[in-house]
Amino acid sequence: MKDAEVLRHLEACGVRAGDYRPLKAAPAVHRYRNKMEYSFGDEVKGGEMTLGLHKKGSYMSVLNTTECLLVPESFNRIHLAVLEWARKSGHGFYHKRSHSGFLRSLVLRRGERTGEVLVNLVTTSGEALDAGAFLAALPDLAGAPRGAAGDRIVGVLHTVNDRRSDVVAADSVEVLHGRSHYFEELLGLRFKVGGFTFFQTNTSAVERMFEEAFSFLEGGRGTLYDVYCGTGAISLALSRSAGRVVGIELSGESVAAARENAALNQIGNCEFHAGDALEVMEALSAQGLRPDAIAVDPPRMGLHPKALKKVLSFDLPEILYISCNPKTFAENMAVMQNAGYALGTLGAYDNFPYTRHTELAAHIVKV
């Protein structure tokens, strides 16, 4: 079904598929998520407090998800312990309509390769948190903390969020225990991941996708632009085969993390710039820093038309395009095809089993 969807979008946009490599299954279909955001609420109005995910089609109802198969077992254990603490704490949950209440979200993150777990409790500022009671409620936190075999809690955060939006955001962050980050290993590199740092959700699957995508590229690049570079995973990996890598990312927090990760891995030929992709590319090219190749990994909306026009203006022999949305990829690819480019190799990846999402890695070449 996912293969058919990819090909249908390409056909609808008049894009020739080139060397299409059918969907590859994820290395694991269970326990693959390294991040989960749970909401506090209730399933029925006035019912017992719940902690989990929103019921499909319902803005208000929250279902307990203490036995979720998509997350590591340590998440389920921590989730259950926090729910029990919350029900006994005397705190109420945040009501989205009245904008009152204290408990908002629980965010758990984990390094798949390191077993390090970061716990982040998100509340409003309306009440005082008994940090000692919360820490004592977490499983095996005292002594040698362990969430499951090989997992350990390395940091516990308390985030205050008084914004009305349901999106997890931070007005302030306090470290209650340990550190504010965990470490993960990807592509032979070590990454520092904070409570709000973007990082790929399925470590093993994205590592395989990146490795295959990099193999599509020709070697010996001089200057490489990595547009929408995030925390620098692609930039740092491709630095081994490029003279200079320039990462571009809108989020200043992600750029700061990318610079830290470059230092952590002792990589000196990468530089990172925060700002709008189009504006940064125009500024760099005006300074004479033009790319010999480009890698792009845009959000679901794809490349903005103006940014895409700028990428095409460099008239490069090859472009690497990582996509999380086959529809917007096909729309971007139609524009590139009209500009004299063609799909060389296109691989599809099922990095999110049991969901409708498909990831793509495309090698686009100048005809």
LINTAWO-V631707 format. One record per backbone hydrogen bond with DSSP energy under -0.5 kcal/mol. CO is the residue of the C=O (numbers start at 0). NH is the residue of the N-H. If there is no record, write none. Layout:
co->[CO,CO]
nh->[NH,NH]
//
This chain:
co->[0,1,2,3,4,5,6,7,8,9,10,17,18,18,19,20,23,32,33,35,35,37,38,40,41,43,47,49,50,51,52,54,59,60,62,64,68,69,71,71,72,73,74,75,76,77,78,79,80,81,82,83,84,85,91,91,93,94,94,99,101,102,103,104,105,105,106,107,108,109,110,114,115,116,116,117,118,119,119,120,120,121,121,122,128,129,130,131,132,133,134,137,140,141,142,147,151,151,153,154,155,155,156,157,158,158,159,159,166,168,171,173,173,176,179,181,183,185,188,190,190,191,192,193,200,200,201,202,203,204,205,206,207,208,209,210,211,212,212,213,220,221,221,222,222,223,224,224,225,225,226,228,231,232,233,234,236,237,238,240,243,244,244,245,246,247,247,248,250,251,252,253,254,255,256,257,258,259,260,261,262,265,268,270,272,275,276,277,278,279,280,281,282,283,284,287,292,293,294,295,298,303,304,305,306,307,308,309,310,311,316,317,318,318,319,319,320,322,324,325,326,327,328,329,330,331,332,333,334,335,336,339,341,341,343,344,345,346,347,348,348,351,358,359,360,361,361,362,362,363,364]
nh->[4,5,6,7,8,9,10,11,12,14,13,19,20,345,21,347,349,71,109,37,107,105,51,49,61,46,42,40,64,38,62,57,41,54,52,67,30,32,74,75,76,77,78,79,80,81,82,83,84,85,86,87,88,89,101,102,95,98,99,94,123,93,39,121,37,107,119,35,117,111,114,151,110,153,154,108,156,106,121,122,158,103,104,160,130,133,134,135,136,137,137,140,144,143,144,150,116,153,178,118,175,176,120,173,122,160,170,171,168,170,159,157,175,155,194,192,190,188,185,183,192,193,181,196,33,202,205,206,207,208,209,210,211,212,213,214,215,215,216,216,242,242,243,291,292,245,226,294,228,247,296,231,235,236,237,238,239,240,241,220,223,246,270,225,272,227,228,274,254,255,256,257,258,259,260,261,262,263,264,266,265,267,244,246,248,279,280,281,282,283,284,285,286,288,287,289,224,319,226,321,301,307,308,309,310,311,312,313,313,314,365,293,320,363,295,321,361,359,328,329,330,331,332,333,334,335,336,337,338,340,339,366,343,364,18,362,20,360,23,350,358,354,348,322,346,320,363,343,344,318,341]
//
